[in-house]
Amino acid sequence: MSVALYVDEHVHGAITRGLRRRGVDVVTAQEDGHDHTLDPIVLDRALALGRVMVTQDVDFLREAHRRQAAGEPFAGVAYALKDLRLIGRYVADRELIAKVDEPADWAGQVKYLPM
């Protein structure tokens, strides 16, 4: 089984387009009707859909770490700093995650990219 991704509004569109060109299963928060939505709600939505949250928003880190400390579930967060020079690297790393990892590898985890 591969890892499906849920991309928030803070991720550059070139990353989402690059992932789709590589055959990665990606849904954006905007497409799902959750743009300009509070982070906890978006993280809950990603969990409900069984998708790892992909973000470049530091607020998601705070919420994910809060949930880890409280023992609250989430599907995982893949976080990367905003650096337009690294878009190709971000796409490659996320493609690897999506095609090699299993959803269980990400449950309740926060991982920083690039790898």
ROFIBA-815784 format. One record per atom (N, C-alpha, C): x, z, y; atom name. Coordinates in steps of 0.2 Angstrom, whole numbers, plus 5000, padded with zeros to 4 digits. Atoms other than C-alpha are relative to their C-alpha. Example, Ala and Ser with C-alpha at 12.3 -4.5 7.8 and 13.67 -1.06 7.14 Angstrom:
BEGIN
+------+------+-------+------+
: east :   up : north : site :
+------+------+-------+------+
: 5004 : 5000 :  4994 :    N :
: 5062 : 5039 :  4978 :   CA :
: 5004 : 5000 :  5006 :    C :
: 4996 : 4999 :  4994 :    N :
: 5068 : 5036 :  4995 :   CA :
: 4996 : 5003 :  5005 :    C :
+------+------+-------+------+
//
This chain:
BEGIN
+------+------+-------+------+
: east :   up : north : site :
+------+------+-------+------+
: 5004 : 5000 :  4994 :    N :
: 5000 : 5000 :  5000 :   CA :
: 5004 : 5000 :  5006 :    C :
: 4997 : 5000 :  4994 :    N :
: 5006 : 4996 :  5017 :   CA :
: 4997 : 5005 :  5006 :    C :
: 5002 : 4996 :  4995 :    N :
: 5005 : 5006 :  5033 :   CA :
: 4997 : 4996 :  5006 :    C :
: 5003 : 5003 :  4994 :    N :
: 4992 : 5001 :  5046 :   CA :
: 5001 : 5003 :  5006 :    C :
: 4998 : 4997 :  4994 :    N :
: 4995 : 5004 :  5064 :   CA :
: 4995 : 5000 :  5005 :    C :
: 5005 : 5000 :  4994 :    N :
: 4985 : 5009 :  5079 :   CA :
: 5004 : 5001 :  5006 :    C :
: 4996 : 5000 :  4995 :    N :
: 4993 : 5005 :  5095 :   CA :
: 4996 : 5002 :  5007 :    C :
: 5003 : 4998 :  4994 :    N :
: 4989 : 5014 :  5111 :   CA :
: 5001 : 4995 :  5006 :    C :
: 5000 : 5004 :  4994 :    N :
: 4987 : 5007 :  5129 :   CA :
: 5007 : 5000 :  5003 :    C :
: 4993 : 4999 :  4996 :    N :
: 5005 : 5012 :  5134 :   CA :
: 5005 : 4995 :  4997 :    C :
: 4995 : 5004 :  5003 :    N :
: 5013 : 5000 :  5122 :   CA :
: 5000 : 4993 :  5002 :    C :
: 4999 : 5007 :  4997 :    N :
: 5019 : 4983 :  5129 :   CA :
: 4997 : 4995 :  4995 :    C :
: 5004 : 5005 :  5004 :    N :
: 5008 : 4969 :  5123 :   CA :
: 5004 : 4995 :  4996 :    C :
: 4996 : 5004 :  5004 :    N :
: 5023 : 4959 :  5117 :   CA :
: 5002 : 5003 :  4993 :    C :
: 4999 : 4997 :  5006 :    N :
: 5026 : 4972 :  5104 :   CA :
: 4994 : 4999 :  4995 :    C :
: 5006 : 5001 :  5004 :    N :
: 5008 : 4971 :  5097 :   CA :
: 5000 : 4992 :  4998 :    C :
: 5000 : 5007 :  5001 :    N :
: 5009 : 4952 :  5098 :   CA :
: 5006 : 4998 :  4994 :    C :
: 4995 : 5001 :  5004 :    N :
: 5026 : 4952 :  5089 :   CA :
: 4998 : 5002 :  4993 :    C :
: 5002 : 4997 :  5006 :    N :
: 5019 : 4963 :  5075 :   CA :
: 4995 : 4996 :  4996 :    C :
: 5006 : 5004 :  5003 :    N :
: 5004 : 4952 :  5072 :   CA :
: 5003 : 4993 :  4998 :    C :
: 4996 : 5006 :  5002 :    N :
: 5016 : 4937 :  5071 :   CA :
: 5003 : 5001 :  4994 :    C :
: 4996 : 4998 :  5006 :    N :
: 5025 : 4946 :  5057 :   CA :
: 4995 : 5002 :  4995 :    C :
: 5005 : 4999 :  5005 :    N :
: 5009 : 4949 :  5048 :   CA :
: 4998 : 5008 :  4999 :    C :
: 5002 : 4993 :  5000 :    N :
: 5007 : 4968 :  5052 :   CA :
: 4993 : 5001 :  5002 :    C :
: 5007 : 4998 :  4998 :    N :
: 4990 : 4976 :  5052 :   CA :
: 5000 : 5004 :  5006 :    C :
: 5000 : 4997 :  4994 :    N :
: 4988 : 4981 :  5070 :   CA :
: 4993 : 5000 :  5003 :    C :
: 5006 : 5000 :  4995 :    N :
: 4973 : 4987 :  5080 :   CA :
: 5002 : 5004 :  5006 :    C :
: 4999 : 4997 :  4994 :    N :
: 4974 : 4992 :  5098 :   CA :
: 4994 : 5005 :  5002 :    C :
: 5005 : 4996 :  4997 :    N :
: 4965 : 5006 :  5106 :   CA :
: 4995 : 4997 :  5004 :    C :
: 5004 : 5004 :  4996 :    N :
: 4958 : 4994 :  5118 :   CA :
: 4995 : 4996 :  4996 :    C :
: 5004 : 5004 :  5004 :    N :
: 4951 : 4983 :  5105 :   CA :
: 4995 : 5004 :  4996 :    C :
: 5005 : 4995 :  5003 :    N :
: 4943 : 4998 :  5097 :   CA :
: 4996 : 5004 :  5005 :    C :
: 5004 : 4997 :  4995 :    N :
: 4935 : 5003 :  5113 :   CA :
: 5002 : 5007 :  5002 :    C :
: 4997 : 4994 :  4998 :    N :
: 4947 : 5018 :  5116 :   CA :
: 5005 : 5000 :  5005 :    C :
: 4995 : 5000 :  4995 :    N :
: 4957 : 5013 :  5131 :   CA :
: 4997 : 5005 :  5005 :    C :
: 5002 : 4995 :  4995 :    N :
: 4957 : 5026 :  5145 :   CA :
: 4997 : 5006 :  4997 :    C :
: 5003 : 4995 :  5003 :    N :
: 4952 : 5039 :  5132 :   CA :
: 5006 : 5006 :  4999 :    C :
: 4995 : 4995 :  5001 :    N :
: 4960 : 5056 :  5130 :   CA :
: 5004 : 5000 :  4994 :    C :
: 4995 : 5001 :  5006 :    N :
: 4975 : 5057 :  5118 :   CA :
: 4997 : 5003 :  4994 :    C :
: 5003 : 4997 :  5006 :    N :
: 4967 : 5070 :  5106 :   CA :
: 4995 : 4995 :  4997 :    C :
: 5006 : 5004 :  5002 :    N :
: 4952 : 5058 :  5104 :   CA :
: 5003 : 4994 :  4996 :    C :
: 4997 : 5006 :  5003 :    N :
: 4963 : 5043 :  5101 :   CA :
: 5004 : 5002 :  4994 :    C :
: 4996 : 4998 :  5006 :    N :
: 4974 : 5052 :  5088 :   CA :
: 4995 : 5002 :  4995 :    C :
: 5005 : 4999 :  5005 :    N :
: 4958 : 5058 :  5079 :   CA :
: 4998 : 4993 :  4998 :    C :
: 5003 : 5006 :  5002 :    N :
: 4952 : 5040 :  5079 :   CA :
: 5005 : 4996 :  4995 :    C :
: 4995 : 5003 :  5004 :    N :
: 4969 : 5034 :  5072 :   CA :
: 4999 : 5003 :  4993 :    C :
: 5001 : 4997 :  5006 :    N :
: 4967 : 5047 :  5058 :   CA :
: 4994 : 4998 :  4996 :    C :
: 5006 : 5002 :  5003 :    N :
: 4949 : 5042 :  5055 :   CA :
: 5001 : 4993 :  4997 :    C :
: 4999 : 5007 :  5003 :    N :
: 4955 : 5024 :  5052 :   CA :
: 5005 : 4999 :  4995 :    C :
: 4994 : 5000 :  5004 :    N :
: 4970 : 5029 :  5042 :   CA :
: 5006 : 4996 :  5002 :    C :
: 4995 : 5004 :  4997 :    N :
: 4982 : 5021 :  5054 :   CA :
: 5005 : 5005 :  5004 :    C :
: 4995 : 4996 :  4996 :    N :
: 4998 : 5028 :  5061 :   CA :
: 5000 : 4998 :  5007 :    C :
: 5000 : 5001 :  4993 :    N :
: 4998 : 5030 :  5080 :   CA :
: 5007 : 4997 :  5002 :    C :
: 4994 : 5003 :  4997 :    N :
: 5011 : 5019 :  5089 :   CA :
: 4999 : 5001 :  5007 :    C :
: 5001 : 4998 :  4993 :    N :
: 5014 : 5025 :  5107 :   CA :
: 5007 : 5000 :  5003 :    C :
: 4994 : 4999 :  4996 :    N :
: 5027 : 5025 :  5121 :   CA :
: 4998 : 5006 :  5005 :    C :
: 5003 : 4995 :  4996 :    N :
: 5017 : 5040 :  5129 :   CA :
: 5002 : 5007 :  4998 :    C :
: 4997 : 4993 :  5002 :    N :
: 5026 : 5057 :  5129 :   CA :
: 4994 : 5005 :  4999 :    C :
: 5005 : 4996 :  5001 :    N :
: 5009 : 5065 :  5130 :   CA :
: 4998 : 5001 :  4992 :    C :
: 5001 : 5000 :  5007 :    N :
: 5006 : 5060 :  5112 :   CA :
: 5004 : 5005 :  4996 :    C :
: 4995 : 4996 :  5003 :    N :
: 5021 : 5069 :  5107 :   CA :
: 4998 : 5008 :  5000 :    C :
: 5003 : 4993 :  4999 :    N :
: 5014 : 5085 :  5114 :   CA :
: 4994 : 5002 :  4996 :    C :
: 5006 : 4999 :  5004 :    N :
: 4998 : 5083 :  5105 :   CA :
: 5002 : 5000 :  4993 :    C :
: 4998 : 5000 :  5007 :    N :
: 5006 : 5079 :  5089 :   CA :
: 5004 : 5006 :  4998 :    C :
: 4996 : 4993 :  5001 :    N :
: 5018 : 5094 :  5090 :   CA :
: 4995 : 5006 :  5000 :    C :
: 5005 : 4995 :  5000 :    N :
: 5003 : 5105 :  5094 :   CA :
: 4997 : 5000 :  4993 :    C :
: 5004 : 5000 :  5006 :    N :
: 4994 : 5099 :  5079 :   CA :
: 5005 : 5002 :  4994 :    C :
: 4996 : 4998 :  5005 :    N :
: 5009 : 5101 :  5068 :   CA :
: 5001 : 5008 :  4999 :    C :
: 4999 : 4993 :  5000 :    N :
: 5011 : 5119 :  5073 :   CA :
: 4994 : 5004 :  4998 :    C :
: 5007 : 4998 :  5002 :    N :
: 4992 : 5122 :  5071 :   CA :
: 4998 : 4998 :  4993 :    C :
: 5002 : 5002 :  5006 :    N :
: 4992 : 5114 :  5054 :   CA :
: 4994 : 4995 :  5000 :    C :
: 5005 : 5005 :  4999 :    N :
: 4980 : 5101 :  5060 :   CA :
: 5002 : 4993 :  4998 :    C :
: 4998 : 5006 :  5002 :    N :
: 4980 : 5084 :  5052 :   CA :
: 5000 : 4994 :  5005 :    C :
: 5000 : 5007 :  4996 :    N :
: 4985 : 5067 :  5060 :   CA :
: 5003 : 4995 :  4995 :    C :
: 4997 : 5005 :  5004 :    N :
: 4990 : 5051 :  5052 :   CA :
: 5007 : 4998 :  5001 :    C :
: 4993 : 5001 :  4998 :    N :
: 5007 : 5051 :  5060 :   CA :
: 5001 : 4996 :  5007 :    C :
: 4999 : 5003 :  4994 :    N :
: 5015 : 5045 :  5076 :   CA :
: 5007 : 4997 :  5000 :    C :
: 4994 : 5004 :  4999 :    N :
: 5028 : 5032 :  5079 :   CA :
: 5001 : 5000 :  5007 :    C :
: 4999 : 5000 :  4993 :    N :
: 5036 : 5035 :  5096 :   CA :
: 5006 : 4997 :  5002 :    C :
: 4994 : 5003 :  4997 :    N :
: 5048 : 5025 :  5107 :   CA :
: 5000 : 5000 :  5007 :    C :
: 4999 : 5000 :  4993 :    N :
: 5054 : 5026 :  5124 :   CA :
: 4998 : 4993 :  5003 :    C :
: 5002 : 5007 :  4997 :    N :
: 5048 : 5012 :  5136 :   CA :
: 5007 : 4997 :  5002 :    C :
: 4994 : 5003 :  4998 :    N :
: 5063 : 5001 :  5137 :   CA :
: 4999 : 4992 :  4998 :    C :
: 5002 : 5007 :  5002 :    N :
: 5059 : 4982 :  5138 :   CA :
: 5006 : 4996 :  4997 :    C :
: 4995 : 5004 :  5003 :    N :
: 5076 : 4977 :  5133 :   CA :
: 5000 : 5001 :  4992 :    C :
: 5000 : 4999 :  5008 :    N :
: 5072 : 4984 :  5115 :   CA :
: 4994 : 4998 :  4997 :    C :
: 5006 : 5003 :  5003 :    N :
: 5056 : 4975 :  5112 :   CA :
: 5001 : 4997 :  4993 :    C :
: 4999 : 5003 :  5006 :    N :
: 5063 : 4965 :  5098 :   CA :
: 5002 : 5005 :  4995 :    C :
: 4999 : 4994 :  5004 :    N :
: 5070 : 4981 :  5090 :   CA :
: 4994 : 5004 :  4998 :    C :
: 5006 : 4996 :  5001 :    N :
: 5054 : 4990 :  5092 :   CA :
: 4995 : 4996 :  4995 :    C :
: 5004 : 5004 :  5005 :    N :
: 5045 : 4976 :  5083 :   CA :
: 5003 : 5000 :  4993 :    C :
: 4997 : 5000 :  5006 :    N :
: 5057 : 4975 :  5069 :   CA :
: 4999 : 5007 :  4996 :    C :
: 5000 : 4993 :  5003 :    N :
: 5057 : 4994 :  5066 :   CA :
: 4993 : 5001 :  4998 :    C :
: 5007 : 4998 :  5002 :    N :
: 5038 : 4995 :  5066 :   CA :
: 4998 : 4995 :  4994 :    C :
: 5001 : 5004 :  5006 :    N :
: 5037 : 4980 :  5054 :   CA :
: 5002 : 5003 :  4994 :    C :
: 4997 : 4996 :  5006 :    N :
: 5048 : 4989 :  5042 :   CA :
: 4996 : 5005 :  4998 :    C :
: 5005 : 4995 :  5002 :    N :
: 5037 : 5004 :  5043 :   CA :
: 4994 : 4998 :  4997 :    C :
: 5006 : 5003 :  5003 :    N :
: 5022 : 4994 :  5040 :   CA :
: 5000 : 4997 :  4993 :    C :
: 5000 : 5004 :  5006 :    N :
: 5028 : 4984 :  5026 :   CA :
: 5004 : 5004 :  4994 :    C :
: 4996 : 4997 :  5005 :    N :
: 5039 : 4997 :  5017 :   CA :
: 4997 : 5007 :  4998 :    C :
: 5003 : 4993 :  5001 :    N :
: 5032 : 5015 :  5020 :   CA :
: 4993 : 5000 :  4997 :    C :
: 5007 : 4999 :  5003 :    N :
: 5016 : 5022 :  5012 :   CA :
: 4997 : 5005 :  5006 :    C :
: 5004 : 4996 :  4995 :    N :
: 5003 : 5031 :  5023 :   CA :
: 5002 : 5007 :  4999 :    C :
: 4998 : 4993 :  5001 :    N :
: 5008 : 5048 :  5015 :   CA :
: 5007 : 5001 :  5003 :    C :
: 4993 : 4998 :  4996 :    N :
: 5026 : 5046 :  5022 :   CA :
: 4999 : 5002 :  5007 :    C :
: 5001 : 4999 :  4993 :    N :
: 5018 : 5047 :  5039 :   CA :
: 4996 : 5006 :  5002 :    C :
: 5005 : 4995 :  4999 :    N :
: 5004 : 5060 :  5037 :   CA :
: 5003 : 5006 :  5003 :    C :
: 4998 : 4994 :  4996 :    N :
: 5007 : 5074 :  5050 :   CA :
: 5007 : 5000 :  5002 :    C :
: 4993 : 5001 :  4998 :    N :
: 5024 : 5067 :  5055 :   CA :
: 5001 : 4996 :  5007 :    C :
: 4998 : 5004 :  4994 :    N :
: 5032 : 5061 :  5071 :   CA :
: 5007 : 4997 :  4999 :    C :
: 4993 : 5003 :  5001 :    N :
: 5046 : 5049 :  5070 :   CA :
: 5001 : 4996 :  5006 :    C :
: 4998 : 5003 :  4994 :    N :
: 5056 : 5042 :  5084 :   CA :
: 5003 : 4993 :  4999 :    C :
: 4997 : 5007 :  5001 :    N :
: 5061 : 5023 :  5086 :   CA :
: 5004 : 4999 :  5007 :    C :
: 4998 : 5003 :  5006 :    N :
: 5072 : 5014 :  5086 :   CA :
: 5003 : 5004 :  4995 :    C :
: 4998 : 4996 :  5005 :    N :
: 5077 : 5020 :  5070 :   CA :
: 5008 : 4999 :  5000 :    C :
+------+------+-------+------+
//
